[in-house]
Structure formats: C-alpha cells, structure tokens
Amino acid sequence: MKFIKSIYYYWCHRLYSVGRDQYIRKRQIRNISSATLGEGSVFHHGAEIFNFSNNKSKIVIGSNCHIYGALTVMAFGGKIIFGSNCSFGEHSRINSVKEIEIGSRVMIAHNVNILDNNSHPVDAKLRSKDFLSSYLNEAKEFELSFAKIKIEDDVWIGFNSIILKGVTIGRGAIIGAGSVVTKDVEPWTINVGNPLKCIKKLEPINF
C-alpha cells in the first residue's frame, strides 16, 4: 500500500511540475514579446511586463539580466532601459510615463519601487477622473508631474527602497534598505534613510 501511495504522490508531483513549468514558459514568451531582450537575459517566475504601448522599443533589457519583478510602460508615454548584467528583484516594480534609464551591473533588491511620475493628479476631481480612465488605459488629459530617472552603472539599491521622479543616482552608489530617494545621489557613496543622507564615501573603482 505504501508503495502504491508513493507512486501516486510521485506522479502527482510530476504532473504539477510539468504544468508549472509550462505556465512559466508561456509567461516568459509573453514577456519576451513585449520587450527587446538581450542575449542571456531571463524573466524568472513572478516577473511581469505591462507594455501598454505595444512597442518593444519602449522596454529594452541588455544582455545577461535577471528580471524577477514587474515593469510597466503606459500607452501614452514611458520608457524603461536596462544595461547589461543587472538584477531586478522579486516584487519590485518600475512604473514609467517618461523614461527610466538603468546602467550596467546594477543590483535592485526585492520590494523596490521606482516611479518617474506622481501616479495620479494632485487635484481631487482629476484624480477621480484618472481612476475611472485608468481601466481603459486612456491617454491622460492632465499633468502627472513626471521627470526622467537615471541610475548609473554599478549602483546597488537595497530592499524596500523607493526611487522617485527626477533623480540621478551616481555610479557605484549604494542605497540602504528602506530608503526614500527624492534628490540626486553622488557617485560612490552609501546613502540611507528618509530623508536620505550620505553616511560614507567610497573609493571609486574602474573596470
């Protein structure tokens, strides 16, 4: 009886694994069709792309990148660019209506949010209108207050951090876990907190 049960559990597990793997492959194929993907780059389980522009050039991912989180570009604007050898962690999100440029060898941990816009209007009436139109993905008739974000090479962004519109994070900078970035960050520095402050300067490295 134990032998029969073990065979039963084995084949149940096999069927589950095959179904799961096919689901992941289908999701990866769907994601790949929504972006320009470099050689060796992978969308891992849980990764999502919402490219409402239907233009692959609006989401460009360099070579050897590992994407676990969600990337969103709206129909009325936005662009996301990754360099090479980057990682983008689980449950992290990038939302663009302008442009978010990420360099090479950038490490973005889990639960990081990067937005180049305010998401909704400040005016309450327009905010209500925005809520109703968002389900139709209509072009915005109002200002969302957006500005380009640039994250330079060799940056490390810790988990639970928030990167807001208009900032440049200089090369080699480290953003500590749980930080909120609302202003430019100097290259080769360690920065933590909310409000963000520099706690250490690093020796620049060229390679």
PLY file of the C-alpha trace (Angstrom):
ply
format ascii 1.0
element vertex 207
property float x
property float y
property float z
element edge 206
property int vertex1
property int vertex2
end_header
0.00 0.00 0.00
2.84 2.37 0.85
4.47 1.60 -2.48
1.27 2.47 -4.39
0.91 5.71 -2.43
4.49 6.69 -3.14
3.95 6.10 -6.88
0.73 8.14 -6.75
2.42 11.07 -4.98
5.37 10.89 -7.35
3.20 11.23 -10.47
1.06 13.95 -8.89
4.21 15.93 -8.21
5.47 15.30 -11.75
2.21 16.48 -13.32
2.21 19.59 -11.11
5.83 20.35 -12.03
5.21 19.96 -15.76
2.14 22.23 -15.60
4.00 24.82 -13.57
7.00 24.81 -15.92
4.76 25.19 -18.98
2.96 28.10 -17.32
6.30 29.78 -16.60
7.48 29.24 -20.17
4.27 30.71 -21.59
4.62 33.73 -19.32
8.23 34.19 -20.38
7.26 34.00 -24.07
4.56 36.64 -23.46
7.04 38.86 -21.64
9.70 38.46 -24.31
7.23 39.54 -26.99
6.63 42.79 -25.06
10.28 43.84 -24.75
13.61 43.99 -26.55
15.64 41.37 -24.71
19.42 40.98 -24.81
21.31 37.71 -25.07
21.29 35.60 -21.92
18.63 37.68 -20.15
15.88 35.82 -18.31
12.40 36.54 -16.97
12.10 34.43 -13.84
8.97 33.07 -12.20
6.86 36.01 -10.97
8.25 38.52 -13.47
5.67 40.63 -15.32
5.77 43.13 -18.17
2.88 45.52 -18.79
3.81 47.27 -22.01
0.61 49.12 -22.89
2.35 50.95 -25.74
2.71 47.65 -27.65
6.12 48.93 -28.77
9.03 46.63 -27.92
11.50 49.52 -28.13
9.88 51.08 -25.05
11.28 48.32 -22.80
14.90 47.47 -23.59
16.83 44.97 -21.49
20.54 44.40 -22.10
22.41 41.11 -22.00
22.63 38.73 -19.04
19.95 40.43 -16.92
17.74 38.59 -14.43
14.24 40.04 -14.03
12.02 38.90 -11.17
9.79 41.98 -10.70
7.25 43.98 -12.74
7.93 46.55 -15.47
5.16 48.91 -16.62
5.11 51.39 -19.52
1.89 53.24 -20.22
0.26 53.68 -23.64
0.54 57.47 -23.50
4.26 57.51 -22.65
7.18 55.93 -20.86
10.38 54.01 -21.49
12.48 51.58 -19.44
16.09 50.79 -20.34
18.37 48.29 -18.57
22.07 47.92 -19.33
23.81 44.56 -19.07
24.41 42.23 -16.10
21.59 43.66 -13.96
19.30 42.03 -11.44
15.78 43.24 -10.61
14.35 41.60 -7.51
11.12 39.86 -6.61
8.06 42.07 -6.02
9.97 45.15 -7.19
8.19 47.49 -9.59
9.15 50.06 -12.19
6.40 52.36 -13.50
7.27 54.79 -16.29
5.40 57.52 -18.15
8.60 59.42 -19.08
11.89 57.46 -19.00
13.82 55.33 -16.53
17.38 54.55 -17.58
19.34 51.92 -15.65
23.02 51.31 -16.31
25.03 48.09 -16.28
25.88 45.90 -13.28
23.03 47.43 -11.29
21.57 45.37 -8.45
17.99 46.18 -7.40
16.76 44.14 -4.45
13.22 42.93 -3.69
10.26 45.20 -2.89
11.83 48.26 -4.53
9.54 50.82 -6.22
10.83 53.13 -8.97
8.41 55.72 -10.41
9.18 58.63 -12.73
5.78 60.23 -12.07
3.25 61.07 -9.34
0.94 58.22 -10.43
-2.16 60.42 -10.05
-3.05 64.13 -10.29
-2.92 66.32 -7.19
-6.34 67.80 -7.98
-9.06 65.60 -6.40
-11.52 65.88 -9.32
-8.85 64.97 -11.85
-7.70 62.16 -9.60
-11.21 60.69 -9.68
-11.27 61.00 -13.46
-7.88 59.36 -13.65
-9.15 56.43 -11.57
-12.08 55.89 -13.95
-9.99 56.18 -17.12
-7.13 54.01 -15.88
-9.11 50.84 -16.51
-9.44 51.86 -20.15
-5.76 52.90 -20.34
-6.83 56.20 -21.92
-4.40 58.99 -22.68
-4.08 61.41 -19.80
-5.61 64.86 -20.27
-3.80 66.19 -17.22
-0.29 66.56 -15.84
1.07 63.67 -13.81
4.24 65.62 -12.97
6.89 63.34 -14.41
10.68 63.53 -14.81
13.34 61.11 -16.02
15.15 58.83 -13.56
18.75 57.81 -14.27
20.51 55.06 -12.31
24.14 54.83 -13.36
26.45 51.80 -13.57
27.33 49.68 -10.51
24.54 51.00 -8.26
23.09 48.78 -5.53
19.58 49.56 -4.28
18.54 47.82 -1.04
15.18 46.17 -0.41
12.04 48.22 0.37
13.57 51.38 -1.09
11.60 53.95 -3.11
13.11 55.93 -6.00
11.01 58.91 -7.06
10.86 61.09 -10.17
13.65 63.27 -11.48
16.60 61.80 -9.60
20.01 60.66 -10.78
21.83 58.04 -8.73
25.54 58.30 -9.48
27.82 55.45 -10.41
28.68 52.97 -7.68
26.30 54.47 -5.14
24.58 52.28 -2.55
21.04 52.97 -1.36
20.38 51.33 2.02
17.32 49.21 2.71
14.09 51.13 3.30
15.42 54.44 1.96
13.43 57.05 0.01
15.31 58.84 -2.79
13.86 62.24 -3.73
17.10 64.01 -4.73
20.25 63.26 -6.71
22.77 60.89 -5.15
26.52 61.40 -5.50
28.62 58.66 -7.12
30.46 56.19 -4.89
28.58 56.95 -1.70
26.48 54.99 0.81
23.10 56.62 1.47
20.37 55.66 3.92
17.10 56.77 5.43
14.15 59.09 4.90
15.15 61.83 4.40
18.10 60.32 2.59
21.57 61.15 3.89
25.07 60.15 2.88
26.85 58.20 5.62
30.04 57.21 3.79
32.10 58.00 0.71
33.57 55.09 -1.22
36.75 54.75 -3.25
35.90 54.89 -6.96
36.62 51.70 -8.91
37.14 51.48 -12.65
36.66 48.18 -14.50
0 1
1 2
2 3
3 4
4 5
5 6
6 7
7 8
8 9
9 10
10 11
11 12
12 13
13 14
14 15
15 16
16 17
17 18
18 19
19 20
20 21
21 22
22 23
23 24
24 25
25 26
26 27
27 28
28 29
29 30
30 31
31 32
32 33
33 34
34 35
35 36
36 37
37 38
38 39
39 40
40 41
41 42
42 43
43 44
44 45
45 46
46 47
47 48
48 49
49 50
50 51
51 52
52 53
53 54
54 55
55 56
56 57
57 58
58 59
59 60
60 61
61 62
62 63
63 64
64 65
65 66
66 67
67 68
68 69
69 70
70 71
71 72
72 73
73 74
74 75
75 76
76 77
77 78
78 79
79 80
80 81
81 82
82 83
83 84
84 85
85 86
86 87
87 88
88 89
89 90
90 91
91 92
92 93
93 94
94 95
95 96
96 97
97 98
98 99
99 100
100 101
101 102
102 103
103 104
104 105
105 106
106 107
107 108
108 109
109 110
110 111
111 112
112 113
113 114
114 115
115 116
116 117
117 118
118 119
119 120
120 121
121 122
122 123
123 124
124 125
125 126
126 127
127 128
128 129
129 130
130 131
131 132
132 133
133 134
134 135
135 136
136 137
137 138
138 139
139 140
140 141
141 142
142 143
143 144
144 145
145 146
146 147
147 148
148 149
149 150
150 151
151 152
152 153
153 154
154 155
155 156
156 157
157 158
158 159
159 160
160 161
161 162
162 163
163 164
164 165
165 166
166 167
167 168
168 169
169 170
170 171
171 172
172 173
173 174
174 175
175 176
176 177
177 178
178 179
179 180
180 181
181 182
182 183
183 184
184 185
185 186
186 187
187 188
188 189
189 190
190 191
191 192
192 193
193 194
194 195
195 196
196 197
197 198
198 199
199 200
200 201
201 202
202 203
203 204
204 205
205 206
